[in-house]
Amino acid sequence: MLFRKTFPLYFHANLILRMACTAPQKKDIQKAIVHQEGSRIAISFSYDFGTKVRNFNFNRDQDEILSSVLLRIKTNVLKYMVRRKKRKVSDENQSSSPVDCSVKLCKLSDTINPVVGIPFGFDHMKLPEVHEATTCVDAFVKGSRNRLLFIEHQPYILDVNPPTVDSLMLPNCIMTGFLLYPNNLQIRNANREDSLVQWFLSEQTFESYEAAKLVAATAKWQELPTGFFLNVDDSMIDKVIKVVVVPCRDGRLGVGTEAMSRCLVKPGPRSCPYKDRHQHTKELSPKDSVRVVSYNLLADTYASTEFSAENLFQNCPAYALEIDYRKQLFIDEILGYNADVVCLQEVDLDVFKYDLSCVLLLKSGLSGEYSAKPSTKEGCATFYNSAKFRLLENLCFGLSDELQNNVVLADIFAKIKKNEKLAERVTSRNTVLQACVLECLSSSEDQRQLLLVCNSHFYFHPDADHIRLLQAGIAFTIIDQLVARLEAEDGCVVRVLFCGDLNSTPDTGVYQLATMRHVSATHVGWRSAEGEEVVGVELRQTLPMASACGTPKYTNYAMSFQGCLDWIFYRTDSLRVENVVPMPSDEQVKAHTALPSPLFPSDHLALVAQLTILEIQSSA
């Protein structure tokens, strides 16, 4: 069971949360939930058949006439009534009698508000019915305030577009020492910040999750603190956890939804090496500094494949490759860096939507932007400290599109097209450059301070130095153009960060272009793949850049490769390196042969540097 709707929940918050963990209560008047989504009208209600309560769901066109909608409702309810009648007759050896079901939508007087209550002794049999030719949207949405839906003698008020939980679950792995929060939480007509979240812990411990499932319906629960996050501790080991979410908007409460954990709580790792790195980032950076993180998370779309488990990460136990395990580690790691700018690569879309974007915002005030790679389920994500920066622009550039359409690159593309094999390989890449234009909130009125944060993940193949060199040339062309535009518009020096997994070691042309601003047409990198040689292409870029973390021995440590592939490049005339968080020791990295491992959630290591924002007046 992933989640369960609990009816009815429309009272004081504490009462709601308690009721959500009990069986549904029969009420004289219930609610039919109506959602309008585009041209579709969704109608849901529960009906009590005496010994069992059943939920019914309908999805109708907004222009369908009422008589047709009511007939569909009647047909579905009647089917269930007939089946129950047949079983009862068979059990009691009685003859069957006809079964019928009355379904109607009635009008209420304007003086009666069904939400407040129906007057005592009110005779609903005398209510006029809504005309059968009325459209579904007029009957159930526009006129909902003075409508009552009747299934037999059971009245339902219409609750239109209420706050609703569409999806809720808890992870497959829950560990002590880590944050727990509602996973895959999707809420309509409300937001998670205003919604009520209550946690419960089973009083009983279990030998296995299978044993817990057998008694879940009758288990006794201990009430834990309310709030979006739960700190899992040792007292919860070998127990199950339940969460109840009641969506809320402007004081309007929706139906509570509960989810029980799909595992027992287990002890988490106690000695993750990133904890040592956190000793250098205990405090927030000063207002004139920016702490930057660049980190390839290892997307689940790659880590979860059978090929990866058997050929790339065979050193890593299967449980430690699971995203529900790894994300707890890398989220905890990122939070501990107290960063101002976080550039992430290989970010699964769902991990961004349901994990990173909410946890980093709610726990550290980091707002995030996502740029997906076309035709994949992963991409780049950039987060920024909303207490220090305001987002002005979030841009995403497809590097192959830029090569083919950017007029500044026309000469290079003309030379590339002369080699059909080369052109096909370059233009078929889905690499993107994410660019976030941030304004420093500490800027003075007469001199705005802008920070351009660029984030990318270059092509990975071992024989593709020439492709990556072209991608670097395209990326720096875009960056140069952005800087020129922003400085012309604002009359200020634009500070620049270019972060990412560029799949390029310090001896490659990519590093040379970034730090020396020039790569000649004779560079060896142009000839990394036979038959795809790049001829006559020379690259230049205009910005003085350097690597904030120098050239570490490695930032990627897999079974088959170890090297420095990840970078934080910064503009040296407007930023200065203040300090760099030391990398983990060789002993720590090699403790489980290679990465990832039970203590390292990715095959890459995070780069962390703090830079001072220099006070420089524009020459414009």
C-alpha positions in Angstrom: 0.0 0.0 0.0 1.6 3.3 -1.1 -1.1 5.6 0.3 -4.7 5.6 1.4 -7.3 8.3 1.4 -9.0 8.8 4.7 -12.6 10.2 4.9 -13.7 12.5 6.4 -11.1 15.0 7.5 -12.5 18.5 7.8 -12.0 19.6 11.4 -9.4 21.0 13.7 -5.8 20.0 12.6 -5.0 17.8 15.6 -8.3 16.0 15.3 -7.7 15.5 11.5 -4.4 13.9 12.0 -5.7 11.5 14.7 -8.7 10.6 12.6 -6.5 9.9 9.6 -5.1 6.9 11.3 -8.5 5.4 12.2 -11.2 3.7 10.1 -13.5 5.9 8.1 -16.5 7.2 10.1 -20.0 7.1 8.7 -21.6 10.6 8.5 -25.1 11.7 7.7 -23.7 13.9 4.9 -20.6 13.2 3.0 -18.6 14.9 0.3 -18.2 14.1 -3.4 -14.9 15.4 -4.5 -14.9 17.3 -7.9 -11.8 18.3 -9.8 -11.8 20.3 -13.0 -8.8 19.7 -15.2 -9.0 21.3 -18.6 -12.1 19.9 -20.3 -12.4 16.9 -17.9 -14.4 16.7 -14.7 -13.3 14.1 -12.2 -15.9 13.0 -9.6 -15.0 10.8 -6.6 -17.0 9.6 -3.6 -17.3 6.7 -1.2 -20.5 4.8 -0.6 -21.3 2.7 2.4 -22.9 -0.7 1.5 -23.4 -1.6 5.1 -20.5 -4.0 5.6 -18.1 -2.4 3.3 -17.2 1.2 2.1 -16.3 1.4 -1.6 -14.7 4.3 -3.4 -16.0 5.3 -6.9 -14.2 7.5 -9.4 -15.5 9.0 -12.6 -13.8 11.1 -15.3 -16.3 12.9 -17.7 -16.2 15.5 -20.4 -17.2 18.9 -19.2 -19.9 19.2 -22.0 -21.5 15.8 -21.3 -25.1 16.2 -20.3 -26.1 15.5 -16.7 -28.4 12.6 -17.5 -25.5 10.7 -19.1 -23.2 11.4 -16.1 -25.8 10.2 -13.6 -26.5 7.1 -15.7 -22.8 6.2 -15.6 -22.7 6.7 -11.8 -25.9 4.6 -11.4 -24.5 1.8 -13.6 -21.3 1.5 -11.7 -22.9 1.6 -8.2 -25.6 -0.8 -9.4 -23.1 -3.3 -10.6 -21.6 -3.5 -7.2 -25.0 -3.7 -5.5 -26.0 -6.6 -7.8 -22.8 -8.5 -7.1 -23.3 -8.2 -3.4 -27.0 -9.2 -3.7 -26.1 -12.3 -5.6 -23.5 -13.3 -3.0 -26.0 -12.8 -0.2 -28.8 -14.8 -2.0 -26.4 -17.6 -2.7 -25.2 -17.7 0.9 -28.8 -17.7 2.3 -30.4 -19.9 -0.4 -33.0 -17.3 -1.1 -34.6 -16.3 -4.4 -33.3 -13.1 -6.1 -35.3 -9.9 -6.3 -34.7 -6.9 -8.6 -32.1 -4.4 -7.6 -32.3 -0.7 -8.4 -30.4 2.4 -7.4 -31.6 6.0 -7.3 -29.0 8.7 -8.4 -30.0 12.3 -8.7 -28.5 15.8 -8.4 -30.8 18.3 -6.6 -31.0 22.0 -6.1 -30.8 23.6 -2.7 -32.4 26.9 -1.6 -29.9 29.8 -1.6 -30.7 30.1 2.1 -29.1 26.7 2.8 -25.4 26.2 2.8 -24.6 22.5 2.8 -21.0 23.1 4.0 -22.4 24.7 7.2 -25.1 22.0 7.6 -28.5 20.8 6.6 -31.4 21.9 8.9 -32.8 19.2 11.2 -35.8 17.5 9.7 -35.0 18.7 6.2 -36.9 16.6 3.6 -34.6 16.1 0.6 -37.3 14.2 -1.2 -39.0 17.5 -2.0 -35.9 19.1 -3.6 -36.1 19.9 -7.3 -33.7 18.1 -9.5 -31.1 19.8 -11.8 -32.3 19.7 -15.4 -31.0 16.6 -17.2 -29.7 18.6 -20.1 -27.4 20.7 -17.9 -23.7 20.2 -18.9 -21.4 18.4 -16.5 -19.4 21.5 -15.8 -22.5 23.6 -15.0 -24.0 20.9 -12.8 -20.9 19.9 -10.8 -18.6 22.9 -10.9 -20.3 26.3 -11.6 -23.4 25.5 -9.6 -21.8 23.3 -7.0 -22.5 25.6 -4.0 -26.2 24.8 -3.9 -26.2 21.2 -5.1 -26.7 17.9 -3.4 -25.8 14.6 -5.0 -27.9 11.6 -3.8 -27.0 8.0 -4.1 -30.1 6.3 -2.8 -30.8 8.2 0.4 -27.1 9.2 1.0 -26.6 12.9 0.4 -23.3 14.4 -0.8 -22.2 18.0 -0.9 -20.0 18.9 -3.8 -16.4 19.9 -2.9 -14.9 21.4 -6.0 -11.2 21.6 -6.5 -10.3 21.0 -2.9 -6.6 20.6 -1.7 -5.8 17.0 -2.7 -2.9 14.6 -2.2 -2.4 12.8 -5.5 0.7 10.8 -4.6 2.5 10.0 -1.4 5.0 7.3 -0.3 7.9 6.7 1.9 11.3 5.4 0.6 12.3 1.8 0.4 15.2 2.6 2.7 14.9 4.4 6.0 18.1 4.9 8.1 18.9 6.3 11.5 20.9 9.6 11.4 19.2 10.8 8.2 16.2 13.0 7.4 12.9 11.4 6.5 10.2 13.3 4.5 7.2 12.5 2.4 8.4 11.1 -0.9 6.9 11.6 -4.4 4.5 14.0 -2.7 2.1 15.5 -5.3 -0.5 18.0 -4.1 -3.1 19.8 -6.1 -4.7 23.1 -5.2 -2.4 23.5 -2.2 1.3 23.7 -1.4 3.4 21.5 0.9 4.5 24.4 3.1 0.9 25.0 4.4 -0.1 21.3 4.5 -0.2 19.4 7.8 2.2 16.5 8.2 2.0 14.1 11.2 4.4 11.2 11.8 3.7 7.9 13.6 5.9 5.1 14.8 4.8 1.5 15.5 5.0 0.6 19.2 6.1 -2.9 18.2 9.4 -3.9 16.8 9.5 -6.6 14.1 11.9 -9.2 12.8 11.0 -8.5 9.2 8.9 -6.1 7.1 6.7 -9.1 6.1 5.8 -9.6 9.7 5.0 -5.9 10.1 2.6 -6.0 7.1 0.6 -8.9 8.6 -0.4 -6.7 11.6 -0.4 -3.3 9.9 -4.2 -2.9 10.1 -4.3 -3.5 13.9 -0.9 -2.0 14.9 -0.7 0.5 17.7 1.0 3.7 16.8 3.0 6.2 18.8 2.5 9.9 17.8 5.7 11.6 16.7 6.3 15.4 16.2 4.5 17.1 13.3 6.4 18.8 10.5 7.6 18.0 7.0 10.8 16.4 8.2 11.5 13.7 10.7 14.9 13.0 12.3 15.2 9.2 12.4 17.0 8.0 15.5 18.0 4.7 17.1 14.8 4.4 19.1 13.0 3.7 15.8 15.2 0.7 14.7 13.2 -2.4 13.5 9.9 -0.4 13.6 7.7 0.9 10.9 6.8 4.5 10.3 3.6 6.1 9.0 3.0 9.6 7.8 -0.3 11.4 7.3 -0.5 14.5 5.0 -3.5 16.8 5.1 -3.3 19.3 2.2 -4.3 22.8 3.1 -4.7 26.2 1.3 -5.8 29.4 2.9 -7.3 27.5 5.8 -9.2 25.1 3.5 -8.4 21.5 4.5 -8.5 18.6 2.1 -8.8 14.9 2.6 -6.0 13.3 4.7 -3.7 10.7 3.0 -1.5 8.3 4.8 1.4 6.1 3.8 3.2 3.4 5.7 6.9 2.8 5.3 7.8 -0.1 2.9 10.7 -1.2 5.1 11.8 -1.4 8.7 14.0 1.4 10.1 17.7 0.3 10.0 20.9 1.7 11.3 22.5 4.2 8.9 26.3 4.5 8.1 28.1 6.2 11.0 31.3 7.4 9.4 30.6 8.8 5.9 33.8 10.7 4.9 31.9 13.8 3.8 31.3 14.4 7.5 35.0 15.2 7.8 34.6 17.7 5.0 31.7 19.3 6.9 34.1 20.3 9.6 35.3 23.0 7.1 31.8 24.3 6.3 30.1 24.5 9.7 29.5 28.3 9.4 27.7 30.1 6.6 29.9 32.1 4.3 30.2 35.9 4.8 28.0 38.2 2.7 30.9 39.2 0.5 31.8 35.5 -0.2 30.2 32.7 -2.2 30.6 29.0 -1.3 30.3 26.9 -4.4 29.7 23.1 -4.8 30.0 21.1 -8.0 28.9 17.5 -7.8 27.9 14.7 -10.2 25.3 12.7 -8.3 25.4 9.6 -10.6 21.9 9.4 -12.0 19.7 6.5 -11.0 18.8 6.0 -14.7 22.4 4.9 -15.1 23.3 3.3 -11.7 20.2 1.1 -11.6 20.9 -0.8 -14.8 22.1 -4.4 -14.7 25.0 -3.5 -16.9 26.2 -0.9 -14.4 25.9 -3.3 -11.4 27.8 -6.1 -13.2 30.4 -4.1 -15.1 30.9 -0.6 -13.8 30.1 -0.7 -10.0 30.6 -4.3 -9.1 32.4 -3.3 -6.0 29.3 -1.6 -4.6 26.6 -3.7 -2.8 23.3 -3.7 -4.5 21.5 -1.9 -1.6 24.1 1.0 -1.8 23.3 1.5 -5.5 19.6 2.0 -4.8 18.6 5.6 -5.2 16.5 5.6 -2.0 19.8 4.8 -0.2 22.1 7.1 -2.1 19.9 10.2 -2.1 19.8 10.2 1.7 23.6 10.4 1.7 24.1 13.0 -1.0 21.3 15.3 0.3 22.9 15.1 3.8 26.3 15.8 2.2 25.0 18.8 0.2 23.2 20.3 3.2 26.3 20.1 5.4 28.4 22.2 3.0 26.2 25.3 3.7 26.7 26.4 0.1 25.5 29.5 -1.7 25.7 28.0 -5.2 25.3 24.3 -5.9 25.9 22.9 -9.4 24.7 19.3 -9.9 25.0 17.0 -12.8 23.3 13.7 -13.6 20.2 14.7 -11.6 17.2 12.5 -12.2 14.1 14.6 -12.8 12.1 12.9 -10.1 15.0 13.4 -7.6 15.0 17.1 -8.4 11.2 17.5 -8.2 10.5 15.5 -5.1 13.7 15.5 -3.1 16.3 18.1 -3.9 14.1 21.1 -4.7 12.0 20.7 -1.5 14.7 19.6 0.9 17.4 22.1 -0.1 14.8 24.9 -0.1 13.1 24.1 3.2 16.3 23.2 5.1 18.9 25.6 3.6 17.0 28.2 1.7 18.4 27.0 -1.7 16.2 27.6 -4.6 16.8 25.4 -7.6 16.5 25.4 -11.4 16.6 22.3 -13.6 17.7 21.9 -17.2 16.9 18.5 -18.7 18.9 16.8 -21.4 16.6 16.0 -24.4 15.6 12.4 -24.6 16.9 11.5 -21.2 15.5 11.4 -17.6 18.5 13.4 -16.2 20.0 16.8 -16.5 21.8 19.6 -14.7 20.4 21.5 -11.6 21.7 24.7 -10.2 20.7 25.9 -6.7 21.4 29.3 -5.2 21.1 30.9 -1.7 17.9 32.9 -1.9 19.0 35.0 1.0 22.0 36.2 -1.0 20.8 36.1 -4.6 17.8 36.9 -6.8 17.4 34.9 -10.0 17.1 37.2 -13.0 17.3 34.6 -15.8 17.5 30.8 -16.1 18.7 29.8 -19.6 19.3 26.4 -21.2 21.4 26.0 -24.3 21.6 22.9 -26.4 25.3 22.8 -27.5 24.6 21.0 -30.8 21.8 23.5 -31.6 24.1 26.4 -30.8 26.8 25.0 -33.1 24.4 24.8 -36.0 22.5 28.1 -35.4 24.8 30.6 -33.5 26.2 33.0 -36.1 29.5 33.3 -34.2 30.0 29.6 -34.6 29.2 29.5 -38.3 32.8 29.3 -39.5 33.5 26.4 -37.1 30.4 24.5 -38.2 31.2 25.0 -41.9 34.5 23.2 -41.2 32.9 20.4 -39.2 30.4 19.7 -41.9 33.2 18.8 -44.3 33.6 15.6 -42.3 30.2 13.8 -42.4 31.1 11.3 -39.7 32.4 14.0 -37.4 29.3 16.2 -38.0 26.9 13.4 -37.2 28.7 12.6 -33.9 28.8 16.2 -32.8 25.3 17.2 -33.7 23.7 14.1 -32.2 24.9 14.9 -28.7 22.3 16.1 -26.2 24.6 18.1 -24.0 23.2 21.3 -22.5 24.7 24.4 -20.8 22.6 25.7 -18.0 23.1 29.4 -17.3 21.6 31.2 -14.3 22.0 35.0 -14.0 21.9 36.0 -10.3 21.8 39.4 -8.8 23.6 39.8 -5.4 21.1 41.1 -2.9 23.9 43.1 -1.3 24.3 45.2 -4.4 24.2 48.9 -4.1 21.6 50.9 -5.9 24.2 52.5 -8.2 26.2 49.4 -8.9 24.5 46.0 -9.4 26.6 42.9 -8.8 25.7 40.1 -11.2 26.9 36.5 -11.0 26.6 34.3 -14.0 26.6 30.6 -13.0 27.1 28.1 -15.8 26.7 24.3 -15.4 27.3 21.5 -17.8 28.1 17.8 -18.2 30.2 17.2 -21.3 30.2 14.0 -23.5 31.8 11.0 -21.7 33.3 8.7 -24.3 37.0 7.9 -23.9 37.8 8.6 -27.6 36.0 11.9 -27.7 38.5 14.6 -26.6 37.7 16.4 -29.9 34.0 16.4 -29.2 34.5 17.8 -25.7 36.9 20.4 -27.0 34.2 21.5 -29.5 31.7 21.5 -26.7 34.0 23.7 -24.6 34.4 26.1 -27.5 30.6 26.3 -27.9 30.1 26.8 -24.1 32.6 29.6 -23.8 31.2 31.3 -26.9 27.8 31.3 -25.2 29.4 32.6 -21.9 31.2 35.3 -23.7 28.0 36.4 -25.4 26.1 36.4 -22.2 28.7 38.4 -20.3 28.9 41.0 -23.2 25.1 41.4 -23.2 24.8 41.7 -19.4 27.7 44.1 -19.0 26.3 46.3 -21.8 22.8 46.3 -20.2 23.9 46.8 -16.6 27.2 48.6 -17.0 28.9 46.3 -14.4 31.4 43.6 -14.3 29.7 40.2 -14.4 31.3 37.6 -12.2 31.4 34.2 -13.8 31.4 30.6 -12.5 31.6 27.7 -14.9 31.1 24.4 -13.1 30.5 20.8 -14.0 31.6 17.4 -15.0 33.5 18.3 -18.2 34.9 14.7 -18.5 38.3 16.4 -19.2 41.5 16.0 -17.3 44.1 18.8 -16.7 46.2 17.7 -19.7 43.3 18.3 -22.2 42.4 21.1 -24.5 39.3 21.8 -22.4 41.4 22.8 -19.4 43.8 24.8 -21.6 40.9 26.7 -23.2 39.5 27.6 -19.8 42.7 28.7 -18.2 44.9 29.9 -21.1 42.0 31.1 -23.3 43.4 29.6 -26.5 43.6 26.2 -28.3 45.5 26.1 -31.6 44.3 24.2 -34.7 47.2 21.7 -34.2 46.3 20.6 -30.6 46.4 16.9 -30.2 42.9 16.8 -28.9 41.5 17.4 -32.3 42.7 14.0 -33.4 41.4 11.8 -30.6 39.2 9.6 -33.0 40.4 8.2 -36.3 38.2 9.4 -39.1 36.8 12.2 -37.1 39.7 14.6 -37.1 38.8 18.3 -36.6 40.8 20.3 -39.2 41.5 24.0 -39.2 39.6 24.9 -36.0 41.2 27.3 -33.5 39.4 28.3 -30.3 39.6 31.4 -28.2 37.7 32.8 -25.2 37.9 36.2 -23.6 37.6 35.7 -19.9 40.5 35.2 -17.4 39.5 32.0 -15.7 41.2 29.6 -13.2 40.3 26.4 -11.4 39.1 27.2 -7.8 40.1 23.8 -6.5 43.3 23.5 -8.5 43.9 20.1 -10.2 43.0 17.3 -7.7 44.5 13.9 -8.3 41.0 12.6 -9.0 37.4 13.7 -8.7 36.1 10.4 -10.3 37.2 7.1 -8.9 35.6 4.2 -10.6 36.8 0.6 -11.1 38.0 1.3 -14.7 39.1 5.0 -14.4 40.4 7.5 -11.9 41.0 11.1 -12.8 40.1 14.7 -12.4 37.0 15.4 -14.5 35.1 17.9 -12.4 35.7 21.7 -12.3 34.8 25.0 -10.7 36.2 27.6 -13.1 35.9 31.2 -11.9 36.6 34.7 -13.4 39.8 35.8 -11.7 39.4 39.5 -12.1 36.2 39.6 -10.0 36.5 36.6 -7.7 39.3 35.3 -5.5 39.6 31.9 -3.9 39.3 32.2 -0.1 39.5 28.5 0.8 39.0 25.0 -0.6 37.5 22.1 1.3 40.0 19.2 1.3 39.2 16.1 -0.7 38.7 12.8 1.1 41.8 10.8 1.7 43.0 8.0 -0.5 42.3 5.6 2.3 38.7 6.7 2.6 38.1 6.6 -1.1 39.6 3.1 -1.5 38.0 1.6 1.6 35.6 -0.2 -0.7 37.9 -0.5 -3.7 36.2 2.2 -5.8 33.2 4.5 -5.9 30.2 4.5 -5.3 30.2 2.6 -2.0 28.1 2.4 1.1 29.9 5.5 2.3 30.1 7.5 -1.0 26.8 7.9 -2.9 28.4 8.7 -6.3 31.4 7.7 -8.4 32.3 11.4 -8.3 33.5 13.5 -5.4 32.1 17.0 -4.7 34.2 20.0 -5.3 33.7 22.7 -2.6 35.4 26.2 -2.7 34.7 29.5 -1.1 35.4 32.7 -3.2 35.5 36.3 -2.2 33.4 38.7 -4.4 35.9 41.4 -5.3 34.7 45.1 -5.4 35.5 46.2 -9.0 34.1 49.2 -10.8 33.1 48.7 -14.4 35.1 50.5 -17.0 32.0 51.1 -19.0 
